[in-house]
Amino acid sequence: MRLRRVASVGVWGIIVSRVASVVVALGIGGVAFALCGYDVGRLAGDVVSASFGNLFGIEDLGLLWSPLMLTGLAAAVALRIGLWNIGGEGQFYAGAIAATLVGLHVQAPLWVALGLMAVAGFAGGALWIAVPAVARAFWAVDEIITTLLLNFVAALLVGYLCTGPMRDPHQAVTAASAHIPYEIPPLLDDLHWGFAVSVALVGVVALLLGRSVWGYEVRVAGSNGRAAFYAGMPVRVRLMQVFLLSGGLAGVAGMLEVAGTVHRLQGGISNNFGYLGIMVAALAGASPLGVLPASLLLAVLLNAGIVLQSYGVSSYAVLALTGLVLFCAAVGERLAYLRMRPAA
Amino acid sequence: MDAAPAVALLGITKRFPGLVANDSIDLDVRAGEIHALLGENGAGKSTLMNILTGIYQPDGGEIRLGGAPVRFASAADAIAAGIGMVHQHFKLIRAFTVAENIHLGWGETPLAVSAAAMEARTRALAAEFGLDVRAEARVEDLSAGEQQRVEILRVLARGARVLILDEPTAVLTPGESTRLLENLRAYAGAGRAVIFISHKLDEVLAVADRITVLRAGKRVATLATAECDKARLARLMVGRDLAPAGGRSPGGAPGEVVLALEGVSAQDDRGVAALRDVSLHVRAGEILAIAGVAGNGQRELTEVVTGLRQVSAGSVRLGGQAMAGQGPAAFLAAGVGHIPEDRLRTALAPSLGVAQNAVLRGYFRPPCARGFRFSPAGAMALARRIVGEAQVFVPNLRAPVRNLSGGNQQRLVARREMAVATRLLVAAYPTRGLDIGAIETLLRFIGEARDRGVGVLMVSEELDEVLRIADRVAVLFKGRVMGVFPAAEADGERLGLLMGGQAEAA
């Protein structure tokens, strides 16, 4: 048998290669655990039953899935126009800050307040990426560096706010803001409506990219900015819009986390969702619909981490496993172009 | 029986995924001979030469030098064996001087050497081989012809007994070409073997002793030049007879002025003046050809008349409408189609499908769009029509456009742009890099646009082509218009002088 390269791979080829990559990565991880003396069968069984075994598990999974979906969508939409938004983490924080400020200071009926918080969350995330957006669109400043650096600024800002001006005076120990009086109502017991909002946003962005004139322009500009300019498209405007949309989506993820799960602003609230979102987008091949399974996979891995820790496995094991998945996916993407053929 | 040929390729076969690039090709080149290798794009010329220069390993067959079998594991082996190649795209370091480029990566360069010593060695080499180069000049300051001489000198200095030139005249003025061909004669006369790759039939007939024609990876014929004429060679290359295409407009006075430039100046990407005080006009139903050696302002001219570049002085008018400060969208709306010189870099989104690229200029109107909504089905229908008219044969319109051959990409862009060019069609080097069959199609497309009453501004460096289909010719040199005259009054010699910057005595 000889190998032969094909010129292009369809959607199914990509899906098959992704699934195979994940299986291989988990297999390698399993071998590593087995070598360390763990009972891999039981470990895997526990992870599956913790994630899917009962309604509580599924709902907990949903609470991880939902923010990963949005931060993944944020990174994916930026990738479609050729931008690497590494700053999902910072925009998540900024959205959380803005939503908390609104939640603590606006008095309105629940749904109105939640609506305002969502708008504030989007605006906060968009504002956080605005400087990198302008710098990139007008002076070609690399957005990878600027968005990344602003993550640290945002994390420190949250730390300052929670220990300083926004600190809850009634709580002596923890560094957190006061409790927000508005909570997103539950969809099931624990899982709140934010999950449905996240799925809906994925659908909206998928339609926007695939079925709108705007989305076509974004896709052309992402493939070849010069061709987009040649075709008469407002490339700079699209670049800015995609930046703001990307930041805004990460900001909404922050708002949902505040209003649905944590109910106050506190340090570490982003839980690395921003960074993991980049991985989600890469696994999804920057496809909005691909974000759904990719973010589910990472949610399961995060959940697995919790189970593994109960076995005394370091929490870094899960980070290593996610890295392995991404690595295998990158290899699989190249291998997808190879086909076997009988020896000549 | 002659002595063994300088180079013999016997049954060379090379397979790539999905195609046989070279199928058992035989080629022998004698010392003292100029042997032309002729063929359409994709006929296998480059692959064969990459095998001879050690870049590829053949899957089958044998290379013999002077009768002795050799095997090249790398390009360095081939150079050591006396095989030298001058590539179409020069492989010089632009920031280095000529002398530095000559000595770069050369075993005979002394370990410690001063700039003056290198220049002296370079001058001695230049004198030995009769090549006029300035040893101390930086390569980036040289013309294409001078750079090519540096490339040739570099190859000859390394003791090449076999000299391969890949489309060497593509970047030269007619005068420079003549000089190159004379030099090649001299090298062959000194007992070297010269392999000359080209698809310009005139040149091949003028300089070669023998001609080998490749088609679809196979050798079709090896002929003495005396037995050949253009028609026969073209038939061998393409495998069928060619209908004569193009032709000047069939009388009928051209219509009103569709494009007018008054005193236009513009800068290139580095901010250097590229167009200086250019005044030109194009009428409906005529073809104005811009002749000139590439890099004399043609690119900037096509960009200025399509909205891609703003003028620094002067005015551009389309059908009487001033276009100052307008971008590509306004020019598109005014009925300007644009076939740019670098289609994959400028006119196509490589990773998107063929269909998505076919609708690049009409995506915002029906049938592709209704208001804000984009309809993939409508886009597919429009794309099918454009792809059909462009005679692009692809099994799958969703496959990425970068997978298409250069000729198919060019036909696709040309048809797409003709559909939007209701007033003016700007075509930059529309036939560059295409094989004979595709050239005829492209020129026919352009002729059709003219016959529909569209004004055509065509940039080309193929004088044959210009003289055949243009109504008027303007020559650009260093950003200035050297002269504009009816194509019927132009001839190659006069154009060549103007392209080289020689002003006409009034």
HADDOCK unambig.tbl for C-alpha pairs under 7 A between the chains (distance, minus, plus):
assign (segid A and resid 4 and name CA) (segid B and resid 17 and name CA) 5.30 0.50 0.50
assign (segid A and resid 5 and name CA) (segid B and resid 17 and name CA) 5.90 0.50 0.50
assign (segid A and resid 7 and name CA) (segid B and resid 403 and name CA) 6.51 0.50 0.50
assign (segid A and resid 8 and name CA) (segid B and resid 399 and name CA) 6.61 0.50 0.50
assign (segid A and resid 211 and name CA) (segid B and resid 373 and name CA) 5.98 0.50 0.50
assign (segid A and resid 211 and name CA) (segid B and resid 374 and name CA) 4.78 0.50 0.50
assign (segid A and resid 211 and name CA) (segid B and resid 375 and name CA) 6.24 0.50 0.50
assign (segid A and resid 212 and name CA) (segid B and resid 372 and name CA) 5.69 0.50 0.50
assign (segid A and resid 212 and name CA) (segid B and resid 373 and name CA) 4.49 0.50 0.50
assign (segid A and resid 212 and name CA) (segid B and resid 374 and name CA) 4.35 0.50 0.50
assign (segid A and resid 213 and name CA) (segid B and resid 364 and name CA) 6.25 0.50 0.50
assign (segid A and resid 213 and name CA) (segid B and resid 369 and name CA) 6.86 0.50 0.50
assign (segid A and resid 213 and name CA) (segid B and resid 372 and name CA) 5.54 0.50 0.50
assign (segid A and resid 213 and name CA) (segid B and resid 373 and name CA) 5.92 0.50 0.50
assign (segid A and resid 213 and name CA) (segid B and resid 374 and name CA) 4.97 0.50 0.50
assign (segid A and resid 220 and name CA) (segid B and resid 349 and name CA) 5.83 0.50 0.50
assign (segid A and resid 223 and name CA) (segid B and resid 349 and name CA) 5.18 0.50 0.50
assign (segid A and resid 223 and name CA) (segid B and resid 350 and name CA) 6.45 0.50 0.50
assign (segid A and resid 223 and name CA) (segid B and resid 351 and name CA) 5.89 0.50 0.50
assign (segid A and resid 223 and name CA) (segid B and resid 352 and name CA) 6.95 0.50 0.50
assign (segid A and resid 224 and name CA) (segid B and resid 349 and name CA) 5.10 0.50 0.50
assign (segid A and resid 226 and name CA) (segid B and resid 346 and name CA) 5.57 0.50 0.50
assign (segid A and resid 227 and name CA) (segid B and resid 345 and name CA) 6.98 0.50 0.50
assign (segid A and resid 227 and name CA) (segid B and resid 346 and name CA) 4.63 0.50 0.50
assign (segid A and resid 227 and name CA) (segid B and resid 347 and name CA) 4.92 0.50 0.50
assign (segid A and resid 227 and name CA) (segid B and resid 348 and name CA) 5.73 0.50 0.50
assign (segid A and resid 227 and name CA) (segid B and resid 349 and name CA) 6.32 0.50 0.50
assign (segid A and resid 230 and name CA) (segid B and resid 308 and name CA) 6.55 0.50 0.50
assign (segid A and resid 230 and name CA) (segid B and resid 328 and name CA) 6.04 0.50 0.50
assign (segid A and resid 230 and name CA) (segid B and resid 346 and name CA) 6.67 0.50 0.50
assign (segid A and resid 230 and name CA) (segid B and resid 347 and name CA) 6.69 0.50 0.50
assign (segid A and resid 231 and name CA) (segid B and resid 328 and name CA) 6.62 0.50 0.50
assign (segid A and resid 231 and name CA) (segid B and resid 329 and name CA) 6.90 0.50 0.50
assign (segid A and resid 231 and name CA) (segid B and resid 360 and name CA) 6.41 0.50 0.50
assign (segid A and resid 231 and name CA) (segid B and resid 361 and name CA) 5.88 0.50 0.50
assign (segid A and resid 232 and name CA) (segid B and resid 327 and name CA) 6.95 0.50 0.50
assign (segid A and resid 232 and name CA) (segid B and resid 328 and name CA) 4.58 0.50 0.50
assign (segid A and resid 232 and name CA) (segid B and resid 329 and name CA) 3.89 0.50 0.50
assign (segid A and resid 233 and name CA) (segid B and resid 329 and name CA) 6.86 0.50 0.50
